[in-house]
Amino acid sequence: LAGQLSLNRSTIAAAYRLLEQEGWIRAHVGRGSFVQAGLQNKANSTPIISFASARPPEALFPLSQFRQVTREVLESSQLPRILQLGSPYGYEPLRQWLLTNRSRPGDDLLITNGCQQAIDLLARSAIQPGDAVLVEEPVYPGLREVFLRAGARILPVDVGPDGIDIDACQRAIVRDRPKLAVVTPSFQNPTGATMPLAARMRLLELCRASGVLLVESSIYAELLYEGEPIASLHQLDTSGQVVQLGSFSKIAFPGLRVGWLTGPKSVTAAAAQAKQWSDLHSDQLSQAVLYRFAASGMLEAHGDVVRASLAGRLKACVAACLDHMPPGAGVTHPRGGMNLWVRLDPAISTQDLLAQAEAAGVAYLPGHLFSATGAHRSSLRLSFAGLPEEQIRKGVAILGSLFATQLRRPAETRSGLPAMALV
Amino acid sequence: LAGQLSLNRSTIAAAYRLLEQEGWIRAHVGRGSFVQAGLQNKANSTPIISFASARPPEALFPLSQFRQVTREVLESSQLPRILQLGSPYGYEPLRQWLLTNRSRPGDDLLITNGCQQAIDLLARSAIQPGDAVLVEEPVYPGLREVFLRAGARILPVDVGPDGIDIDACQRAIVRDRPKLAVVTPSFQNPTGATMPLAARMRLLELCRASGVLLVESSIYAELLYEGEPIASLHQLDTSGQVVQLGSFSKIAFPGLRVGWLTGPKSVTAAAAQAKQWSDLHSDQLSQAVLYRFAASGMLEAHGDVVRASLAGRLKACVAACLDHMPPGAGVTHPRGGMNLWVRLDPAISTQDLLAQAEAAGVAYLPGHLFSATGAHRSSLRLSFAGLPEEQIRKGVAILGSLFATQLRRPAETRSGLPAMALV
């Protein structure tokens, strides 16, 4: 753009910043900037229907409870200590609560700036350049990118309806001897897939037998809407080989950036040292507030509210996809979480159609962003958690119509990069 | 210790954690755990006099003002947005305030989790393994360690009464072509030294001529107690070659972990990308609270309170050192900041005497912790900011007496590692 307009890159960057501040666009980590609302939409005050971000809706935030627990922290005799320098491991009352309620006997726990920092600290403390890391394909880009930056070789293993392909994991482990395997067994991002109990047991056994440290992201696991919960890898582990990553951010208040990493003491101690050099420790005001929010039972109660609301949204999103996506489209049917995954005819490039979708008032993330191999160019992720059911139905209908129109065109007039240009 | 007691290392780690929670010891980043109070002191309820930590005293925290601005945030219509996911660059109102009040026209600014993360993000975004980084000797260990972990070659340049030795900088720059030079021109940690204006100008010119990015830590600069302020490198810079690191943590509320990095847009943009992969963004509740604390004028007013209090403490510490340290000791005379530096007779090992000092009720940090070369074994850092003047006088008298007693002993009975074992 800078070249096109003969402007300085920093001018363009500032303009993008301004557009974001004013709500015209939204910048996504490593994915570039996305238009929030086409100019026309903005002019008409019609907000764009965005399926782009996997986060809980602000409208559900329990603000009066948040104010109450924050006032309690302000009146607490602990306030001066909360505002003073603290421990790399985190604010001790919250850490103890998490050890009791989100960990297992014998394991240790480190509080992090959200799950993203937990991933980064693992990459910094458990990986040397050249080490192999087994990940899901498609995968959360913030996970793939952190391990790539740590110099790891990424081993992508396909995710199917029952989560990661265990036979393919076995082959990759035998062939490439990864140091870590990172999986999201419940409501995987982006597919929403869940590993059945038997698959979890097999993966545990595989990793145990080959000495692979198994990293379980459980940030969506509490968002179960249908059926019975399945024991986590961390719960099933009998040999101290699982590190679990968690966060409050998918239930409430992601702006507070509080997550955690729990597992064998050797792993948490190394991560704590990486944490010290990264930022000494996490902000303690938010930790103290979230401690009271969790320990008072408000977190659990609010989880029920979120689950009830998001269950309806997921149902609406799946139903709308079945109604509106073109014949032949594959749509995942998650039992929880915030994301579902749509596979379209290979003739469609979801990246190329994004601008048209946004002009029509709908945003999503194209599938290739989630790939370690450049695949999934005809897929897209729909994050439904932030949208009312009405908006979900409307947004999916618009997308379905756009994709169908595209498929009816003769191949040579379809918008999209020519196949040669794909990299 | 685990070996000595035939216990599991994790048991020992847990015991240390417990000791720390109960205030018996304090764990320092990368320096190990230090006894807060000898058992005898604890039994007598005499708290140890600790010169170990450079942080503002809790007793000075303006708690009622903190409560007031936090309540304002709670009642603000912005609260839902503050609690939602935000920008890697930081909470925009605070960022704008800092751009206006702590930066210079044309530069950009990124909010970080304290100054430690600002250093880390620079190391992650501006350094490739093998790059040379010029640092002060002695130096803040959290700076040296971050660059070492990034794979940098450390070029230590001695600090004298007027800060870093500019002639030595010139030689190091010509010889080793560093990518970055990192300095603390005002009230350097650990020496308290300040670079005069002429030295700043020379360093700027040197770095400009050789294309070295100059990184200025200004975290102590506002703590000026005596004389006129000197323009910062960032203020003096005319060629966009200076990145300045700042923090609220030395004035108030270090537990909130809010710092920043400001400089040329190319540098801040690369650091912002590293920030995204590190932890997406910093907690926004603390940023919103500190924004109101700063924008209301409370920060500036509180700065006056801190400066008035710490000026007396610095004076008391220098005077006590002159009274009590053994003849021949060198004591720096900082005009601000939180630290002074004492050089003792080479016969004394401040590391070896630490246990005796702690048994006598006084803690400090031995000089070698601040060295990139294993030097400064007969020096120590005294961080006076957290101690009332009375305690400072008492603590320095105890240390002076201990060091003098040690020097009167025949060389062979002095405690300390034999010279051969020094590394």
Interface residues (C-beta under 8 A of the other chain):
Chain A: S10 A13 A14 R17 E20 Q21 A27 V29 G30 S53 R55 E58 A59 F61 L63 F66 R67 T70 R71 L74 E75 L79 P80 R81 I82 L83 Q84 L85 G86 S87 P88 Y89 E92 D108 T112 N113 G114 Q116 Q117 D120 G142 E145 V146 R149 S249 A252 F253 P254 G255 L256 R257 V258 K265 S266 A269 Q273 Q276 W277 S278 D279 L280 H281 S282 D283 Q284 L285 S286 V289
Chain B: R9 S10 A13 R17 E20 Q21 A27 V29 G30 S53 R55 E58 A59 F61 L63 F66 R67 T70 R71 L74 E75 L79 P80 R81 I82 L83 Q84 L85 G86 S87 P88 Y89 E92 D108 T112 N113 G114 Q116 Q117 D120 G142 E145 V146 R149 S249 A252 F253 P254 G255 L256 R257 V258 K265 S266 A269 Q273 Q276 W277 S278 D279 L280 H281 S282 D283 Q284 L285 S286 V289
